[in-house]
Amino acid sequence: MTVRRLLALPLLGALLTGCGIRATEVPTDFGAAPSRVACSLAGPDVPTQSAQGVPVQVFLLCGASLVTVDRTVRVPEGTPDARRRVIVAQGLLDQLAASPSAPEKSAGYTTYVPGGLSVSGPGRKDPEDALRLSTAPSRLTAYALAQLVCTLSDSAAAEGDGSVVLAGPGTAPLHRYECTDDVRNHPGSSRPPSGEVTDR
């Protein structure tokens, strides 16, 4: 019996190592393994960006969350502040709608903002920080709206308080949208919180 047990040990070891279970560096007690997408890019230096235009950041989708990438927007020298806000906002929309670069695509970045979107400044009775889009925000997908709100609210096109006042064309009701942590982390399921602006 002793001899049989000793002979069985190597066979048992072989069976265990060949059962198809491989070692992993990810702890199995703490949820799913992290995404293989790097979501990290080596961007150009700031002086190079400044030579091409005003450095800005836009939010693209990578993995399941929004991630900032560096861009530039051209603003003519001496542009009045009110006009500057609209130029920056339009530049940001154009950057969001543009196809990500080859390195960005390889890293897993994508965008849901449709092309052809335009933006204008406030209407006659609108507050001065309002921006009117050519398409009503409610008609955008959750991803596209999250990208827009988080990008605009974090730019010179807004007041810098983490929110932005948006509406569709004409006299559509204005809403103040907020870019929250939940929106940045779950843009597909968490639409930016908003409230109607009544002080017109």
C-alpha positions in Angstrom: 0.0 0.0 0.0 2.8 2.4 0.8 4.5 1.8 -2.5 1.3 2.4 -4.4 0.7 5.7 -2.6 4.2 6.8 -3.4 3.8 6.0 -7.1 0.4 7.8 -7.2 1.9 11.1 -6.0 3.6 12.1 -9.2 0.5 11.1 -11.2 -1.6 13.3 -9.0 0.8 16.2 -9.4 0.7 15.8 -13.2 -3.1 15.8 -13.2 -3.3 19.0 -11.1 -0.8 20.9 -13.2 -2.6 19.9 -16.4 -6.1 20.7 -15.4 -6.2 23.9 -17.3 -6.1 26.3 -14.3 -3.5 28.9 -14.9 -1.9 31.3 -12.4 -3.1 34.9 -12.5 -1.6 38.1 -11.1 -5.0 39.5 -10.5 -6.5 38.7 -7.0 -9.7 36.8 -7.5 -11.2 38.0 -4.3 -11.6 41.6 -5.4 -13.8 41.5 -8.5 -13.1 41.3 -12.2 -9.7 41.8 -13.7 -8.9 45.3 -14.9 -9.4 46.1 -18.6 -6.5 45.4 -20.9 -6.9 48.8 -22.5 -4.1 51.1 -21.4 -6.1 54.4 -21.7 -2.9 56.3 -21.5 -1.2 58.4 -24.1 2.0 60.3 -24.4 0.8 63.7 -25.6 2.8 66.5 -27.2 4.4 69.0 -24.8 2.6 72.2 -23.9 4.9 74.6 -25.9 4.1 72.7 -29.1 0.4 72.8 -28.3 0.5 76.5 -27.6 2.2 77.2 -31.0 -0.8 75.4 -32.7 -3.6 77.1 -30.7 -5.0 77.3 -27.2 -4.5 74.1 -25.2 -7.8 72.4 -24.2 -8.9 69.0 -23.0 -11.8 66.9 -24.3 -13.4 63.8 -22.8 -13.3 60.7 -24.9 -14.6 57.2 -24.0 -12.1 54.6 -23.1 -13.1 51.3 -21.5 -16.2 52.2 -19.6 -15.4 55.7 -18.5 -14.6 59.2 -19.8 -10.9 60.1 -20.1 -9.4 63.5 -21.0 -7.1 63.9 -24.0 -5.2 67.0 -25.0 -6.3 69.1 -28.0 -5.9 72.7 -29.3 -8.4 75.3 -30.4 -7.6 78.3 -32.5 -8.9 81.6 -31.2 -8.0 84.9 -33.0 -6.1 87.4 -31.0 -8.2 90.2 -29.5 -11.5 88.2 -29.7 -14.0 89.6 -27.2 -14.8 87.3 -24.2 -18.4 86.6 -25.3 -17.3 85.6 -28.8 -14.3 83.7 -27.4 -16.6 81.5 -25.4 -18.5 80.5 -28.6 -15.3 79.9 -30.6 -13.9 77.7 -27.9 -17.2 75.8 -27.5 -17.4 75.2 -31.3 -13.7 74.1 -31.4 -14.4 71.6 -28.6 -17.5 70.2 -30.4 -15.4 69.8 -33.6 -12.6 68.0 -31.6 -15.2 65.7 -30.0 -16.8 64.8 -33.3 -13.5 64.1 -35.0 -12.3 60.6 -35.3 -9.6 59.8 -32.7 -6.0 59.6 -33.9 -4.4 56.2 -34.8 -2.6 56.0 -31.4 -5.8 56.9 -29.6 -7.7 54.2 -31.4 -5.0 51.7 -30.6 -5.3 52.6 -26.9 -9.0 52.1 -27.0 -10.3 55.6 -27.3 -13.6 56.4 -29.1 -16.2 59.1 -29.4 -20.0 59.2 -29.7 -20.4 62.9 -30.5 -21.9 63.2 -34.0 -20.5 65.4 -36.6 -22.2 68.5 -37.8 -23.0 69.9 -34.4 -22.8 73.6 -34.1 -23.1 76.0 -31.2 -24.1 79.6 -30.8 -24.1 82.1 -27.9 -27.1 83.1 -25.8 -30.4 84.2 -27.3 -31.9 87.6 -26.6 -33.5 86.6 -23.3 -30.9 83.9 -22.3 -28.4 84.3 -19.5 -24.9 85.3 -20.8 -23.4 81.9 -19.9 -25.9 79.9 -22.1 -24.9 78.0 -25.1 -27.4 76.8 -27.8 -26.7 73.7 -29.8 -28.0 73.0 -33.3 -29.5 69.7 -31.9 -31.4 69.5 -28.6 -29.3 67.9 -25.8 -32.1 65.4 -25.1 -31.7 63.9 -28.6 -28.1 63.0 -28.0 -27.1 59.6 -26.7 -26.1 59.3 -23.1 -22.5 58.8 -24.1 -22.5 61.9 -26.4 -24.2 64.1 -23.8 -21.8 63.0 -21.1 -18.8 63.8 -23.4 -20.3 67.2 -24.3 -21.2 68.3 -20.8 -18.0 67.2 -19.2 -15.9 68.8 -21.9 -17.7 72.1 -22.0 -18.1 72.4 -18.2 -14.4 72.0 -17.8 -13.5 74.7 -20.4 -13.3 78.4 -21.0 -16.8 78.1 -22.6 -18.4 77.7 -19.2 -18.2 79.4 -15.8 -15.7 76.9 -14.4 -18.1 75.6 -11.7 -18.4 72.1 -13.2 -21.7 72.9 -15.0 -22.8 74.3 -18.3 -26.0 75.8 -19.5 -27.2 74.2 -22.7 -30.3 74.1 -24.9 -31.4 73.3 -28.4 -32.0 76.0 -31.1 -34.6 78.8 -30.9 -36.5 79.2 -27.7 -36.1 75.7 -26.3 -35.9 75.6 -22.5 -32.4 76.0 -21.0 -31.0 73.5 -18.6 -27.9 73.6 -16.4 -26.0 70.3 -16.8 -23.4 69.0 -14.3 -20.4 66.7 -14.9 -20.3 64.5 -11.8 -18.0 61.6 -10.9 -20.8 59.2 -11.6 -21.2 60.6 -15.2 -17.5 60.3 -15.8 -17.3 56.8 -14.5 -20.6 55.5 -16.0 -21.4 57.7 -19.0 -23.6 55.1 -20.7 -26.0 54.7 -17.8 -25.8 58.0 -15.9 -27.0 61.0 -17.9 -25.7 64.3 -16.6 -28.0 65.7 -13.9 -29.7 68.9 -15.0 -32.2 71.4 -13.9 -34.2 74.0 -15.9 -32.9 77.5 -15.9 -35.7 79.9 -15.2 -33.9 83.2 -14.7 -34.2 84.4 -18.3 
